[in-house]
Amino acid sequence: MKVRFKLLIVLISFSVLIFAILLVNFYLSSQSTDIYVEDQLEKLNLSATNAIGINNELLFSTVTDYTYWDELCNFTKVPDTTFANEYLLSIVDYAHVDYEWVYDLNGNRKFYANKNILDSISEPISPTEMYAQLDTTPNSDKRYTSFCIRKADEILVVNGGTIHPIADTERKEKPFGAFFLAKIIDSTFTNRLGILTNSKVSLKHDSVGIDKSDKRKISCIKPIKDYNEKVVAWYFFEKNDSYIEKNEKSQRKVMLILLIFIVFSIFSLGFIVNKWLNVPFNELIRALDKNEVSGISKYLKSSNEFGKLSNLIAAFFKQKKALESEIEERTIVSLQLAERNMELKQHNEEIKALNDSISVANEELRQNNEEIITLNDDIFQKSAEIEIQNSSLRSREIELQLANKQIVESINYAAGLQRAVMLPNDVISKLPFENFVYFRPRDIVSGDFYFIYQKEDSILFAAADCTGHGVPGAFLSMLSISLLNEIVHRNRQASPAEYLCDLRRLIKISLSQTGKESLHKDGLDIAFCKLNIKTLELEYAGAYQPLWIFRESENPEAPEFIEIAANRQPIGIYHKEVPFDNHKIQLQKNDKVFVFSDGYTSQLGGKHVVKFKKDNFKNLLKSVRNLNSVDKTKILDQLLMDWTGTNQQTDDILVLGLKI
């Protein structure tokens, strides 16, 4: 078989191999897209279930809080218009619901509110439907209910529970009545679900019109069931994702580039093989056939194998011509002829040796060519494997980026909720005393929080530090703020010590802290103050967090420093619980009052990487006590950055100040 045909077979084999690699790449790309779609559908299903659960838990938690209420128990027996207008009517706005009912034990309605408007006409649900979901007999476990119901074109989420006094914590006694809240599933409700799931959410009254034909479309549906487990509507979650289209476009581009590269490589390889192997071999064969060196003269000065062969052939022709001349000259003399014959024999042996050398060189050249072809095949195979691995790594990177984005968006949303429950700065600035709040969370959300409440002639303010920081601390801070609002709302005349005892009791109930090797030993440290605006009498109680007062003296550089120590026990489960001490102090004009968490004093930094400590913090507050809130914030920020240096922030930081 001629060399050109062998080269043609090699080129065809190379092309088939590259085409097979293209088919494998296309198949793996299609599989990657399907896996991505399945993964996104699974994540959307999980986030939709969690979002619906969060909304239901919020409404259920509100019902749980308000059904432990002695005043509400009395209301079921003797309705009080003042109590209804001042407390019950406010629950509709506070809990963000659309309907509210209070019934006595016999099913008689004692109160009904519809979006802040007392209305006795149109009710979307009958008492029989709601009462059928509860059991009012003593020692019953069916004290709560939660279901959905469809009325006309509206879908309502209903949560209810039996009403018990605060002392009946287990709800085992016979209830006084029932309390219900209902929320209409409207665009605001579905938009909140959309924010939580990072998708578009719509309400479908039936499954007609929900497109399920596109298997690569990232969407899911969640049924809404009533108390008979009958589906009354559907949540439709739909997520726009351009990754699949972009991935398919990029794959088509890659395949086009590979095809162009293959065609170019085949033509280039064919051109090189023809120029470097086929043409020189043909010219050498032609020179041997014609017994002339004119056709191979251009290779004589070359140092490669063809140059050596050409020089050997030229030398062969030259020697042959010389031998022929000698034979013609020595035909006359037999002795000379014999001698020439001997020389010719010797020359023939040399030529044979040269021919053998040429054969060996040809065999080595053939082996080298086969090794080069094998190496090229290995290189192309490794390149294809590396490209597949790179594609897999890029897919994983995109998945990690999407997961990280969803986590950060969820935490940012939680931070907005946390700041929403604390008093905004524009409201704080309207207090009758000059005030200062320095709030610097370690993470996006915080375990520290401040509480400010003004009613009539009193201002309640507190600085608290919950167990942990970040997301766990934020959950505990949200629970504590909610409980403080409930406690103050119920009893506005109590002392700070009584507020803290009540808060400790509710925290232990909320966290299921039994006192016997409890698994949940979380809690909070807090400094709680109550200031009479007219008399300037300050009451204080604390759990690990003290109260500091700077009182001006004749020497501006040496103000009188007053510290009131807190009880050495937290708000939460503790091995030796005692009532909190209630302290009273008469403030004077121009006194500076500070409460704070331990975040600033425990910050690591300085030359030896140690804590900032209490004495340094006291000197810092003394130096900035007479500055305005903006300058205080700048100085505390700058000193914190100088002290921290390259270290990370250790804990959440909170400082709350008041100038009399």
Buried (B, 14 or more C-beta within 10 A) or exposed (E): EEBEEEBEEBBEEBBEBBEEBBEEBBEBBEEBBEEBBEBBBEBBBEBBEEBBEEBBEEBBBBBBBBBBBBEBBBBBEEBBEEBBEEBBBEBBEEBBBBBBBBBBBEEEEBBBBBEEEEEEEEBBBEBEBBBEBBBBEEEBEEBBBBBBBBEEEBBBBBBBBBBBBBEBEEBEEEBBBBBBBBBBBEEEBBEBBBBBBBBBBBBBEEEEEEEEEEEBBBBBBBEBEBBEEEEBBBBBBBBEBEBBEEBBEEBEEBBEEBEEEBEEBBEEBBEEBEEEBBEBBEBBEEBBEEEBBEBBEEBEEBEEBBBBBBBBBBBBBEBBEEBEEBBEEBEEEEEBBEEBEEEBEEBEEEBEEBEEEBEEBEEEEEEEBEEEBEEBBEEBEEEBEEBBEEBEEEBEEBBEEBEEEBEEEBBEBBBEEBBEEBBEEEEBEEBEBEBBBBBBBBBBBBBBBBBBBBEEEBBBBBBBBBBBBBBBBBBBBBBBBBBBBBBBEBEEEBBBBBBBBBBBBBBBEBBEBEEEEBEBEBBBBBBBBBBBBEEBBBBBBBBBBBBBBBBBEEEEEEBEEBEBEBBEBBBBBBEEBEEBBBBEBEBEEEBBBBBBBBBBBBBBBBEEEEBBEBEBBBEBBBEBBBEEBEEBBEBBEEBBEEBBEEEEBBBBBBBBBBBB
